Amino acid sequence: MDETVKTISGVVDGVIFKNPENGYIVLELSCSGNPVTVVGCLGDVAEGEKLLLSGDYITSPKYGEQFRARTCERQRPVTTEEIARYLGSGVIKGLGAKTAARVAEKFGEDALDVIENAPERLTEVKGITRDKALLFGAQYKRLCGVNTVVGFLSKFGISPAAAIAVWQRYDSSSVALIRENPYLLCESGIELNFETVDALAEELGASGGVPFEACGSNRVKAAIAYILGENAGIGHTCLPSDKLRERAVRLGVLGGAFDEGLREGANEGKFAVLTPSGREYVCLAAYHRAERFIRDKLTEMLKLSVFLERDFSGEIAGAEQAEGIRYEALQKAAIDGCLKHNVFILTGGPGTGKTTTLNAVIRLMKRGRKILSLAAPTGRAAKRMSELTGERAQTIHRLLEADITKDNLPAFKKNELNPLKADVVIIDEMSMVDALLFEALLRAVKTDAKLIMVGDSDQLPSVGAGNVLRDLISSNKIPCVRLTEIFRQAAESLIVTNAHKIVRGLEPELGARDRDFFFIPCGSEEEIARTVVGLVKTRLPAAYGLNPIDDIQVLAPTKMGAAGTRELNRALQEAVNPAGVRKREIKYLDVVFRTGDKVMQTVNDYNVEWKRGGEKGMGVFNGDIGIIAEIDNHSGGMTVNFDGRAAVIPAASFNKIEHAFAVTVHKSQGSEYKAVILPLPSNARRLLYRSLLYTGVTRARDLLIIAGRRETVAQMTGNERKTFRYSCLKPLMEENENDGV
């Protein structure tokens, strides 16, 4: 047993703070007469309850020593006095302290059984009507149900927050369903780790539950879903069935059982089995639906394209005259393509005139009285799009009015039944758009509308699963223009010219000392890290007047090592936002969060509410960067300012937040920073490839500094391996839309 885990027991003296959505609570526990402040995700705890808790002691800068509970076992109040206190705590809405005392006096030690099993008997107490009695009974049953699930799962080391998610999905049937099929806990909306559920299933079988079967149908289907979900997390929308089988065997699934489970799961609609180009692939139903819908919707939209015989050169010439601009040949082709086709892709590297071209398209569309909607995958990308076009732009999630379902899954108010009003939808930074988000977008776009996609297909693909932009371009089914000419003003930037060298496999110029692209030779990871910290803390602020937090962004290939984001964030936090008497702190695992820290949201969280002036909204999304404005040590939460949106992040969601003084290149997509520092440790071999270097370089607007070895830069430039992803979108696009796969 872990020696750091402590066990305490006592009676709840009072509840200081409670978040009903995730079960996070702060309470005072009387342990043998000594008060202890307890924090943690414990579910719905009320005054007067007896608790047995395991966890560890932590020290809050403001509130002193607290006990952070990991598991919680409840013991129902027994004596009349305990029951009166418990019921009078407000645990049942509408049942006040005086009435609670009368209930306890009337029924004694049987009071809680009466409320749960015969609530109509409460009418024997003065002041309680039949309607109230039944309402009290229903409330108490729900409370008992939640606590039963929390208690049941805590025995297997599963957190109360996960237990509450189970209750929200399966209600009073939760425990019975889990005993029958523990692998339900791997399903969407709960998504516990397969190995965790496997251990639970084996333990349940050993204690008299459903016998554990290594090749049982439920286990095999859960294993397949887990493997596919795990791979979706690293970008694949599908897997070759032979690779899926190999991984399943390593989880203890035999070949015959795998085939049967795959067939059964496909019949149930959990998986889809496809054979594009003769090789068999398996994907989760959601990704199969998404990629097929993308193919069908784009095909339908293309059929409705105008394809006018008339020449649009007159309109283009008019735009040139109005703006005093001469568009080069490919720009004119792109503008013409946007006017002619209902689906169009505009791609190209930095400095090739994408923004100028897009602005011409926007002006011509507005001149034709079209309703436009502009959007990008992240808040920073949308803000930049707005600045470059002069038009209102928003995130795709906000455009689609992101919402959540009962199971805490993403949903969008804009869809086929409630489509966007826009005649023209323009999406920037398309390389960041994953398959599921693109499906949701297409469901909301009118079939006769125009969809213009803008992006750089040489950048890294989306964080989410899929390789949408690259698949669409390589299918040759979507009209597309790639801009290649670097314009004179952009050509003066070494950032731009070096980016184009990198993408062509040529080594960038590293010797300049009077431009916007600098190389600082460093040997070891430790030397790289020291150089990075010195640049952020002292050298760049002194030389260029840059703010270390607002203007400078460190982008690293990896999280690991002395020059990875984890260690760099520790060092940079200490360098640019050290502890101070006026700064509040809160510890989560081995990370200290402090007011003034730069942080990033790492997964989409649709439950978080934010405010900006009088405006309110829901949801913070993967890649959003903000500054910690407040820390409430009492509730254990923090307020983060995400580009003007103040969002309250509860303690139970701290696993979705990480420091962002340094972030990975993957997480920087769609963003632009005044100054970028790119540490390149030579030992991160798996990540030393061209598209990663190119993406990191193109995030810098005014200044780019690389710290590392020249050989590492040369190795990355020469490694043309693109981030490979298994996807069926390209073959789906290439096949005849009437054929099956």
Sequence and secondary structure as in RCSB ss.txt:
>XXXX:A:sequence
MDETVKTISGVVDGVIFKNPENGYIVLELSCSGNPVTVVGCLGDVAEGEKLLLSGDYITSPKYGEQFRARTCERQ
RPVTTEEIARYLGSGVIKGLGAKTAARVAEKFGEDALDVIENAPERLTEVKGITRDKALLFGAQYKRLCGVNTVV
GFLSKFGISPAAAIAVWQRYDSSSVALIRENPYLLCESGIELNFETVDALAEELGASGGVPFEACGSNRVKAAIA
YILGENAGIGHTCLPSDKLRERAVRLGVLGGAFDEGLREGANEGKFAVLTPSGREYVCLAAYHRAERFIRDKLTE
MLKLSVFLERDFSGEIAGAEQAEGIRYEALQKAAIDGCLKHNVFILTGGPGTGKTTTLNAVIRLMKRGRKILSLA
APTGRAAKRMSELTGERAQTIHRLLEADITKDNLPAFKKNELNPLKADVVIIDEMSMVDALLFEALLRAVKTDAK
LIMVGDSDQLPSVGAGNVLRDLISSNKIPCVRLTEIFRQAAESLIVTNAHKIVRGLEPELGARDRDFFFIPCGSE
EEIARTVVGLVKTRLPAAYGLNPIDDIQVLAPTKMGAAGTRELNRALQEAVNPAGVRKREIKYLDVVFRTGDKVM
QTVNDYNVEWKRGGEKGMGVFNGDIGIIAEIDNHSGGMTVNFDGRAAVIPAASFNKIEHAFAVTVHKSQGSEYKA
VILPLPSNARRLLYRSLLYTGVTRARDLLIIAGRRETVAQMTGNERKTFRYSCLKPLMEENENDGV
>XXXX:A:secstr
  TT EEEEEEEEEEEEEETTTTEEEEEEEETTEEEEEEEE  S  TT EEEEEEEEEEETTTEEEEEEEEEEEE
   SHHHHHHHHTTTSSTT  HHHHHHHHHHHGGGHHHHHHH GGGGGGSTT  HHHHHHHHHHHHHHHHHHHHH
HHHHTTT  HHHHHHHHHHHGGGHHHHHHH GGGGGSTTT   HHHHHHHHHHHHHTTSS   TT HHHHHHHHH
HHHHHHHTTT S EEHHHHHHHHHHTT  HHHHHHHHHHHHHTTSEEEE GGG  EEEEHHHHHHHHHHHHHHHH
HHHT    SS  HHHHHHHHHHHT    HHHHHHHHHHHH SEEEEEE TTSSHHHHHHHHHHHHHHTT  EEEE
ESSHHHHHHHHHHHSS EEEHHHHTTEEE TTS EEES SSSS    SEEEES GGG  HHHHHHHHHHS TTSE
EEEEE TTS   SSS  HHHHHHHHT S EEEE    HHHHT HHHHHHHHHHTT       SSSSEEEEE  SH
HHHHHHHHHIIIIIHHHHH   TTTTEEEEES SSSTTSHHHHHHHHHHHHS   TT  EEEETTEEEETT EEE
E S EEEEEEEETTEEEEEE TT EEEEEEEETTTTEEEEEETTEEEEE GGGGGGEEE SEEETGGGTT  EEE
EEEEE TT GGG  HHHHHHHHTTEEEEEEEEE HHHHHHHHH         SHHHHHHS TTS  
